[in-house]
Amino acid sequence: MKPGLSPLFALALMCVAVPQAEARTAALPPPQPGALGAVVTRDKASFSFPMDPTRTFEWDLDADPVGSVEYRWSVAVSDGGAKYVVGFFKLRRSAGDSAQSGRLEDLLKRGNLGLFRQDEQGRLLMVEGASVSAAATPTGLVLTITGADLVDRVLSARPSSVTFEVAAPGSAPDAEDVLVNYAQ
């Protein structure tokens, strides 16, 4: 395990071993169950975060400051000039909230989902009207951007990799570059 990785992200990294410097010119195989994955078609971009969706997640914990990010599963896409971030974010709402727990689909109902574009000052601005979804699947969480125009806008430069970012209570945030599979 890499030093400093959260257990959640370390599990995902153990399932995928792709050297950063390795050049890929042929189409990549689809991601295997249990592996971080980025698959882009003409009208859909899907990003897979492996985890056990039946495990118990806890949120609104007293140890987390109000306004802090309790959970984050996001993907950063740089296409040369623009940077986009698609993700699910669960913030600690208020000090009066009592601790909650549940499965992944319960947690997804309590957070925020969106697509953001980074401006010249580094601020993330929500992309209005973006079709973005998050789903708990038997192998984990899948974030999806839907629509040919939106996929083209976000991935117009066809970057070879995107950056997966994960944060969870009790763990330092982690990031890992993942190769993109552009399906035909």
CYANA upper distance limits for C-alpha pairs under 8 A (distance plus 0.5 A):
  1 MET  CA      5 LEU  CA      8.03
  1 MET  CA     10 ALA  CA      6.88
  1 MET  CA     14 MET  CA      7.89
  2 LYS  CA     10 ALA  CA      7.81
  4 GLY  CA    172 ALA  CA      7.82
  5 LEU  CA      9 PHE  CA      6.84
  5 LEU  CA     10 ALA  CA      6.12
  5 LEU  CA    171 SER  CA      8.34
  5 LEU  CA    172 ALA  CA      7.64
  5 LEU  CA    173 PRO  CA      8.37
  5 LEU  CA    174 ASP  CA      6.67
  6 SER  CA     10 ALA  CA      6.36
  6 SER  CA    168 ALA  CA      8.45
  6 SER  CA    171 SER  CA      5.68
  6 SER  CA    172 ALA  CA      6.72
  6 SER  CA    173 PRO  CA      7.79
  6 SER  CA    174 ASP  CA      7.42
  7 PRO  CA     11 LEU  CA      6.62
  7 PRO  CA    171 SER  CA      8.26
  8 LEU  CA     12 ALA  CA      7.25
  8 LEU  CA     51 MET  CA      7.86
  8 LEU  CA    168 ALA  CA      8.41
  9 PHE  CA     13 LEU  CA      6.71
  9 PHE  CA    166 VAL  CA      7.14
  9 PHE  CA    174 ASP  CA      7.37
 10 ALA  CA     14 MET  CA      6.59
 11 LEU  CA     15 CYS  CA      7.09
 11 LEU  CA     51 MET  CA      8.47
 12 ALA  CA     16 VAL  CA      7.31
 12 ALA  CA     34 GLY  CA      7.31
 12 ALA  CA     35 ALA  CA      6.34
 12 ALA  CA     36 LEU  CA      6.61
 12 ALA  CA     49 PHE  CA      7.70
 12 ALA  CA     50 PRO  CA      6.38
 12 ALA  CA     51 MET  CA      8.00
 13 LEU  CA     17 ALA  CA      7.39
 13 LEU  CA     35 ALA  CA      7.91
 13 LEU  CA     36 LEU  CA      7.90
 15 CYS  CA     34 GLY  CA      6.55
 15 CYS  CA     35 ALA  CA      5.54
 15 CYS  CA     36 LEU  CA      8.15
 16 VAL  CA     35 ALA  CA      5.84
 16 VAL  CA     36 LEU  CA      7.16
 18 VAL  CA     22 GLU  CA      7.94
 20 GLN  CA    177 ASP  CA      8.19
 24 ARG  CA     28 LEU  CA      8.14
 27 ALA  CA    181 ASN  CA      6.99
 27 ALA  CA    182 TYR  CA      7.26
 27 ALA  CA    183 ALA  CA      7.75
 28 LEU  CA    180 VAL  CA      8.26
 28 LEU  CA    181 ASN  CA      5.73
 28 LEU  CA    182 TYR  CA      8.04
 29 PRO  CA    181 ASN  CA      7.54
 30 PRO  CA     37 GLY  CA      8.16
 30 PRO  CA     39 VAL  CA      7.55
 30 PRO  CA    181 ASN  CA      7.20
 31 PRO  CA     35 ALA  CA      6.65
 31 PRO  CA     36 LEU  CA      7.48
 31 PRO  CA     37 GLY  CA      5.57
 31 PRO  CA     38 ALA  CA      7.93
 31 PRO  CA     39 VAL  CA      8.32
 32 GLN  CA     37 GLY  CA      8.31
 33 PRO  CA     50 PRO  CA      7.89
 33 PRO  CA    139 THR  CA      6.79
 34 GLY  CA     49 PHE  CA      8.37
 34 GLY  CA     50 PRO  CA      5.34
 34 GLY  CA     51 MET  CA      7.66
 34 GLY  CA    139 THR  CA      6.73
 34 GLY  CA    140 GLY  CA      8.31
 35 ALA  CA     48 SER  CA      7.99
 35 ALA  CA     49 PHE  CA      7.67
 35 ALA  CA     50 PRO  CA      6.35
 36 LEU  CA     47 PHE  CA      8.01
 36 LEU  CA     48 SER  CA      5.92
 36 LEU  CA     49 PHE  CA      5.77
 36 LEU  CA     50 PRO  CA      6.71
 36 LEU  CA    178 VAL  CA      7.61
 37 GLY  CA     46 SER  CA      8.30
 37 GLY  CA     47 PHE  CA      6.04
 37 GLY  CA     48 SER  CA      5.37
 37 GLY  CA     49 PHE  CA      7.60
 37 GLY  CA    178 VAL  CA      7.43
 37 GLY  CA    179 LEU  CA      8.19
 37 GLY  CA    180 VAL  CA      7.91
 38 ALA  CA     45 ALA  CA      7.72
 38 ALA  CA     46 SER  CA      6.27
 38 ALA  CA     47 PHE  CA      5.09
 38 ALA  CA     48 SER  CA      7.04
 38 ALA  CA    162 VAL  CA      8.30
 38 ALA  CA    178 VAL  CA      7.57
 38 ALA  CA    179 LEU  CA      7.37
 38 ALA  CA    180 VAL  CA      5.42
 38 ALA  CA    181 ASN  CA      6.50
 39 VAL  CA     45 ALA  CA      6.26
 39 VAL  CA     46 SER  CA      5.79
 39 VAL  CA     47 PHE  CA      7.10
 39 VAL  CA    180 VAL  CA      6.45
 39 VAL  CA    181 ASN  CA      5.23
 39 VAL  CA    182 TYR  CA      6.45
 39 VAL  CA    183 ALA  CA      7.27
 40 VAL  CA     44 LYS  CA      6.37
 40 VAL  CA     45 ALA  CA      4.77
 40 VAL  CA     46 SER  CA      6.88
 40 VAL  CA    180 VAL  CA      7.69
 40 VAL  CA    181 ASN  CA      6.65
 40 VAL  CA    182 TYR  CA      5.33
 40 VAL  CA    183 ALA  CA      6.45
 41 THR  CA     45 ALA  CA      6.74
 41 THR  CA    182 TYR  CA      6.59
 41 THR  CA    183 ALA  CA      5.73
 41 THR  CA    184 GLN  CA      7.17
 42 ARG  CA    148 ALA  CA      6.16
 42 ARG  CA    151 VAL  CA      7.64
 42 ARG  CA    152 ASP  CA      8.18
 42 ARG  CA    184 GLN  CA      8.47
 43 ASP  CA    146 THR  CA      6.41
 43 ASP  CA    147 GLY  CA      5.22
 43 ASP  CA    148 ALA  CA      4.33
 43 ASP  CA    149 ASP  CA      8.03
 43 ASP  CA    150 LEU  CA      8.45
 43 ASP  CA    151 VAL  CA      6.62
 44 LYS  CA    144 THR  CA      7.35
 44 LYS  CA    145 ILE  CA      6.15
 44 LYS  CA    146 THR  CA      5.11
 44 LYS  CA    147 GLY  CA      6.57
 44 LYS  CA    148 ALA  CA      7.31
 44 LYS  CA    151 VAL  CA      6.77
 45 ALA  CA    144 THR  CA      6.08
 45 ALA  CA    145 ILE  CA      5.64
 45 ALA  CA    146 THR  CA      7.16
 45 ALA  CA    151 VAL  CA      7.00
 46 SER  CA    142 VAL  CA      6.99
 46 SER  CA    143 LEU  CA      6.22
 46 SER  CA    144 THR  CA      4.94
 46 SER  CA    145 ILE  CA      7.07
 47 PHE  CA     75 VAL  CA      8.05
 47 PHE  CA    142 VAL  CA      5.99
 47 PHE  CA    143 LEU  CA      5.63
 47 PHE  CA    144 THR  CA      6.86
 48 SER  CA    140 GLY  CA      7.65
 48 SER  CA    141 LEU  CA      6.35
 48 SER  CA    142 VAL  CA      5.01
 48 SER  CA    143 LEU  CA      7.09
 49 PHE  CA     73 TRP  CA      8.23
 49 PHE  CA    140 GLY  CA      6.26
 49 PHE  CA    141 LEU  CA      5.59
 49 PHE  CA    142 VAL  CA      6.75
 50 PRO  CA    139 THR  CA      6.17
 50 PRO  CA    140 GLY  CA      4.96
 50 PRO  CA    141 LEU  CA      6.92
 51 MET  CA    139 THR  CA      6.61
 51 MET  CA    140 GLY  CA      4.94
 51 MET  CA    141 LEU  CA      7.65
 52 ASP  CA    138 PRO  CA      8.01
 52 ASP  CA    139 THR  CA      6.89
 52 ASP  CA    140 GLY  CA      6.27
 53 PRO  CA    103 ARG  CA      6.86
 53 PRO  CA    104 LEU  CA      5.72
 53 PRO  CA    105 GLU  CA      8.18
 53 PRO  CA    136 ALA  CA      6.82
 53 PRO  CA    137 THR  CA      7.47
 53 PRO  CA    138 PRO  CA      7.12
 53 PRO  CA    139 THR  CA      7.46
 53 PRO  CA    140 GLY  CA      5.81
 53 PRO  CA    141 LEU  CA      7.94
 54 THR  CA    103 ARG  CA      5.98
 54 THR  CA    104 LEU  CA      7.25
 55 ARG  CA    103 ARG  CA      6.48
 55 ARG  CA    104 LEU  CA      7.95
 56 THR  CA    101 SER  CA      6.93
 56 THR  CA    102 GLY  CA      5.74
 56 THR  CA    103 ARG  CA      5.63
 56 THR  CA    104 LEU  CA      8.00
 57 PHE  CA    101 SER  CA      5.89
 57 PHE  CA    102 GLY  CA      5.92
 57 PHE  CA    103 ARG  CA      6.37
 57 PHE  CA    104 LEU  CA      7.21
 57 PHE  CA    107 LEU  CA      7.67
 58 GLU  CA     99 ALA  CA      7.58
 58 GLU  CA    100 GLN  CA      6.16
 58 GLU  CA    101 SER  CA      4.73
 58 GLU  CA    102 GLY  CA      7.19
 59 TRP  CA     70 GLU  CA      7.25
 59 TRP  CA     92 ARG  CA      8.00
 59 TRP  CA     99 ALA  CA      6.39
 59 TRP  CA    100 GLN  CA      5.82
 59 TRP  CA    101 SER  CA      6.68
 59 TRP  CA    107 LEU  CA      8.38
 59 TRP  CA    169 PRO  CA      8.45
 60 ASP  CA     64 ASP  CA      7.68
 60 ASP  CA     70 GLU  CA      8.18
 60 ASP  CA     92 ARG  CA      5.81
 60 ASP  CA     93 ARG  CA      7.62
 60 ASP  CA     97 ASP  CA      6.79
 60 ASP  CA     98 SER  CA      6.86
 60 ASP  CA     99 ALA  CA      5.24
 60 ASP  CA    100 GLN  CA      6.66
 61 LEU  CA     92 ARG  CA      8.18
 61 LEU  CA     98 SER  CA      7.85
 61 LEU  CA     99 ALA  CA      5.52
 61 LEU  CA    100 GLN  CA      8.10
 62 ASP  CA     95 ALA  CA      7.97
 62 ASP  CA     99 ALA  CA      7.69
 64 ASP  CA     68 SER  CA      7.01
 64 ASP  CA     70 GLU  CA      7.56
 64 ASP  CA     92 ARG  CA      7.29
 64 ASP  CA    169 PRO  CA      8.12
 65 PRO  CA     92 ARG  CA      7.35
 65 PRO  CA     95 ALA  CA      8.47
 66 VAL  CA     91 LEU  CA      8.22
 66 VAL  CA     92 ARG  CA      5.53
 66 VAL  CA     93 ARG  CA      6.36
 66 VAL  CA     94 SER  CA      5.81
 66 VAL  CA     95 ALA  CA      6.63
 67 GLY  CA     91 LEU  CA      6.12
 67 GLY  CA     92 ARG  CA      5.55
 67 GLY  CA     93 ARG  CA      6.47
 67 GLY  CA     94 SER  CA      7.85
 68 SER  CA     91 LEU  CA      5.95
 68 SER  CA     92 ARG  CA      6.05
 69 VAL  CA     89 PHE  CA      7.29
 69 VAL  CA     90 LYS  CA      6.35
 69 VAL  CA     91 LEU  CA      4.92
 69 VAL  CA     92 ARG  CA      6.94
 69 VAL  CA    167 ALA  CA      8.12
 70 GLU  CA     89 PHE  CA      8.21
 70 GLU  CA     90 LYS  CA      6.05
 70 GLU  CA     91 LEU  CA      5.94
 70 GLU  CA     92 ARG  CA      6.78
 70 GLU  CA    167 ALA  CA      7.48
 70 GLU  CA    168 ALA  CA      6.12
 70 GLU  CA    169 PRO  CA      5.94
 71 TYR  CA     88 PHE  CA      8.32
 71 TYR  CA     89 PHE  CA      6.29
 71 TYR  CA     90 LYS  CA      5.52
 71 TYR  CA     91 LEU  CA      7.62
 71 TYR  CA    166 VAL  CA      7.94
 71 TYR  CA    167 ALA  CA      5.70
 71 TYR  CA    168 ALA  CA      5.12
 71 TYR  CA    169 PRO  CA      7.29
 72 ARG  CA     87 GLY  CA      7.61
 72 ARG  CA     88 PHE  CA      6.19
 72 ARG  CA     89 PHE  CA      5.12
 72 ARG  CA     90 LYS  CA      6.96
 72 ARG  CA    165 GLU  CA      7.72
 72 ARG  CA    166 VAL  CA      5.82
 72 ARG  CA    167 ALA  CA      5.36
 72 ARG  CA    168 ALA  CA      7.22
 73 TRP  CA     87 GLY  CA      6.09
 73 TRP  CA     88 PHE  CA      5.88
 73 TRP  CA     89 PHE  CA      7.27
 73 TRP  CA    164 PHE  CA      7.93
 73 TRP  CA    165 GLU  CA      6.32
 73 TRP  CA    166 VAL  CA      5.31
 73 TRP  CA    167 ALA  CA      7.28
 74 SER  CA     85 VAL  CA      7.13
 74 SER  CA     86 VAL  CA      6.05
 74 SER  CA     87 GLY  CA      4.37
 74 SER  CA     88 PHE  CA      6.68
 74 SER  CA     89 PHE  CA      8.44
 74 SER  CA    164 PHE  CA      6.37
 74 SER  CA    165 GLU  CA      5.61
 74 SER  CA    166 VAL  CA      7.11
 75 VAL  CA     85 VAL  CA      6.05
 75 VAL  CA     86 VAL  CA      5.92
 75 VAL  CA     87 GLY  CA      6.72
 75 VAL  CA    162 VAL  CA      7.11
 75 VAL  CA    163 THR  CA      5.93
 75 VAL  CA    164 PHE  CA      5.02
 75 VAL  CA    165 GLU  CA      6.49
 76 ALA  CA     83 LYS  CA      7.48
 76 ALA  CA     84 TYR  CA      6.21
 76 ALA  CA     85 VAL  CA      4.91
 76 ALA  CA     86 VAL  CA      7.18
 76 ALA  CA    162 VAL  CA      6.39
 76 ALA  CA    163 THR  CA      5.53
 76 ALA  CA    164 PHE  CA      7.05
 76 ALA  CA    165 GLU  CA      8.16
 77 VAL  CA     83 LYS  CA      6.08
 77 VAL  CA     84 TYR  CA      5.60
 77 VAL  CA     85 VAL  CA      6.71
 77 VAL  CA    154 VAL  CA      7.73
 77 VAL  CA    155 LEU  CA      7.77
 77 VAL  CA    159 PRO  CA      8.16
 77 VAL  CA    161 SER  CA      8.46
 77 VAL  CA    162 VAL  CA      5.70
 77 VAL  CA    163 THR  CA      7.22
 78 SER  CA     82 ALA  CA      6.44
 78 SER  CA     83 LYS  CA      4.90
 78 SER  CA     84 TYR  CA      6.98
 78 SER  CA    159 PRO  CA      7.61
 78 SER  CA    162 VAL  CA      7.79
 79 ASP  CA     83 LYS  CA      6.94
 79 ASP  CA    154 VAL  CA      8.00
 79 ASP  CA    155 LEU  CA      6.93
 79 ASP  CA    156 SER  CA      7.29
 79 ASP  CA    157 ALA  CA      5.52
 79 ASP  CA    158 ARG  CA      7.58
 79 ASP  CA    159 PRO  CA      6.53
 80 GLY  CA    157 ALA  CA      7.54
 82 ALA  CA    117 ARG  CA      7.73
 82 ALA  CA    118 GLN  CA      7.42
 82 ALA  CA    119 ASP  CA      8.46
 83 LYS  CA    117 ARG  CA      6.36
 83 LYS  CA    118 GLN  CA      5.93
 84 TYR  CA    115 LEU  CA      7.52
 84 TYR  CA    116 PHE  CA      5.99
 84 TYR  CA    117 ARG  CA      4.96
 84 TYR  CA    118 GLN  CA      6.62
 84 TYR  CA    154 VAL  CA      7.04
 85 VAL  CA    115 LEU  CA      6.23
 85 VAL  CA    116 PHE  CA      5.62
 85 VAL  CA    117 ARG  CA      6.99
 85 VAL  CA    118 GLN  CA      8.38
 86 VAL  CA    113 LEU  CA      8.21
 86 VAL  CA    114 GLY  CA      6.26
 86 VAL  CA    115 LEU  CA      4.82
 86 VAL  CA    116 PHE  CA      6.79
 86 VAL  CA    132 VAL  CA      8.35
 86 VAL  CA    143 LEU  CA      8.23
 87 GLY  CA    113 LEU  CA      6.22
 87 GLY  CA    114 GLY  CA      6.28
 87 GLY  CA    115 LEU  CA      7.17
 87 GLY  CA    143 LEU  CA      7.44
 88 PHE  CA    108 LEU  CA      8.21
 88 PHE  CA    111 GLY  CA      7.24
 88 PHE  CA    112 ASN  CA      6.12
 88 PHE  CA    113 LEU  CA      4.97
 88 PHE  CA    114 GLY  CA      7.31
 88 PHE  CA    134 ALA  CA      7.82
 88 PHE  CA    143 LEU  CA      8.46
 89 PHE  CA    111 GLY  CA      6.05
 89 PHE  CA    112 ASN  CA      5.67
 89 PHE  CA    113 LEU  CA      6.86
 90 LYS  CA    107 LEU  CA      8.45
 90 LYS  CA    110 ARG  CA      7.36
 90 LYS  CA    111 GLY  CA      4.74
 90 LYS  CA    112 ASN  CA      6.73
 91 LEU  CA    111 GLY  CA      7.40
 93 ARG  CA     97 ASP  CA      7.50
101 SER  CA    107 LEU  CA      8.33
102 GLY  CA    106 ASP  CA      6.06
102 GLY  CA    107 LEU  CA      7.11
103 ARG  CA    107 LEU  CA      6.98
104 LEU  CA    108 LEU  CA      6.68
104 LEU  CA    136 ALA  CA      6.78
105 GLU  CA    109 LYS  CA      7.08
105 GLU  CA    135 ALA  CA      7.89
105 GLU  CA    136 ALA  CA      6.26
106 ASP  CA    110 ARG  CA      7.50
107 LEU  CA    111 GLY  CA      7.24
108 LEU  CA    112 ASN  CA      8.33
108 LEU  CA    134 ALA  CA      7.93
108 LEU  CA    135 ALA  CA      8.45
113 LEU  CA    132 VAL  CA      7.76
113 LEU  CA    133 SER  CA      7.74
113 LEU  CA    134 ALA  CA      7.90
114 GLY  CA    126 MET  CA      7.35
114 GLY  CA    127 VAL  CA      8.16
114 GLY  CA    130 ALA  CA      8.04
114 GLY  CA    132 VAL  CA      6.78
115 LEU  CA    126 MET  CA      6.38
115 LEU  CA    127 VAL  CA      6.08
115 LEU  CA    130 ALA  CA      7.08
115 LEU  CA    132 VAL  CA      7.45
116 PHE  CA    124 LEU  CA      6.05
116 PHE  CA    125 LEU  CA      5.61
116 PHE  CA    126 MET  CA      4.80
116 PHE  CA    127 VAL  CA      5.75
117 ARG  CA    124 LEU  CA      5.96
117 ARG  CA    125 LEU  CA      5.79
117 ARG  CA    126 MET  CA      6.96
117 ARG  CA    127 VAL  CA      6.99
118 GLN  CA    122 GLY  CA      5.99
118 GLN  CA    123 ARG  CA      5.89
118 GLN  CA    124 LEU  CA      4.92
118 GLN  CA    125 LEU  CA      6.69
119 ASP  CA    123 ARG  CA      5.98
119 ASP  CA    124 LEU  CA      6.94
119 ASP  CA    125 LEU  CA      7.60
130 ALA  CA    145 ILE  CA      8.17
130 ALA  CA    150 LEU  CA      7.69
131 SER  CA    145 ILE  CA      6.35
131 SER  CA    146 THR  CA      5.92
131 SER  CA    147 GLY  CA      7.58
132 VAL  CA    143 LEU  CA      7.73
132 VAL  CA    144 THR  CA      6.06
132 VAL  CA    145 ILE  CA      5.16
132 VAL  CA    146 THR  CA      6.89
133 SER  CA    143 LEU  CA      6.23
133 SER  CA    144 THR  CA      5.70
133 SER  CA    145 ILE  CA      7.25
134 ALA  CA    141 LEU  CA      7.38
134 ALA  CA    142 VAL  CA      6.15
134 ALA  CA    143 LEU  CA      5.04
134 ALA  CA    144 THR  CA      6.91
135 ALA  CA    141 LEU  CA      6.19
135 ALA  CA    142 VAL  CA      5.83
135 ALA  CA    143 LEU  CA      7.18
136 ALA  CA    140 GLY  CA      6.24
136 ALA  CA    141 LEU  CA      5.26
136 ALA  CA    142 VAL  CA      7.11
137 THR  CA    141 LEU  CA      6.45
137 THR  CA    142 VAL  CA      7.60
145 ILE  CA    150 LEU  CA      7.92
145 ILE  CA    151 VAL  CA      7.20
146 THR  CA    150 LEU  CA      7.43
146 THR  CA    151 VAL  CA      7.29
147 GLY  CA    151 VAL  CA      6.56
148 ALA  CA    152 ASP  CA      6.51
149 ASP  CA    153 ARG  CA      6.60
150 LEU  CA    154 VAL  CA      6.69
151 VAL  CA    155 LEU  CA      6.32
151 VAL  CA    156 SER  CA      8.02
152 ASP  CA    156 SER  CA      5.26
155 LEU  CA    159 PRO  CA      7.30
159 PRO  CA    180 VAL  CA      7.89
160 SER  CA    179 LEU  CA      6.23
160 SER  CA    180 VAL  CA      6.06
161 SER  CA    177 ASP  CA      6.58
161 SER  CA    178 VAL  CA      5.71
161 SER  CA    179 LEU  CA      4.67
161 SER  CA    180 VAL  CA      5.64
162 VAL  CA    177 ASP  CA      6.02
162 VAL  CA    178 VAL  CA      5.99
162 VAL  CA    179 LEU  CA      7.08
162 VAL  CA    180 VAL  CA      7.32
163 THR  CA    175 ALA  CA      6.88
163 THR  CA    176 GLU  CA      5.97
163 THR  CA    177 ASP  CA      4.82
163 THR  CA    178 VAL  CA      6.62
164 PHE  CA    175 ALA  CA      5.95
164 PHE  CA    176 GLU  CA      5.81
164 PHE  CA    177 ASP  CA      6.68
164 PHE  CA    178 VAL  CA      7.40
165 GLU  CA    173 PRO  CA      7.66
165 GLU  CA    174 ASP  CA      6.19
165 GLU  CA    175 ALA  CA      4.84
165 GLU  CA    176 GLU  CA      7.19
166 VAL  CA    173 PRO  CA      6.17
166 VAL  CA    174 ASP  CA      5.85
166 VAL  CA    175 ALA  CA      6.90
167 ALA  CA    171 SER  CA      7.25
167 ALA  CA    172 ALA  CA      7.06
167 ALA  CA    173 PRO  CA      4.89
167 ALA  CA    174 ASP  CA      7.01
168 ALA  CA    172 ALA  CA      8.00
168 ALA  CA    173 PRO  CA      7.69
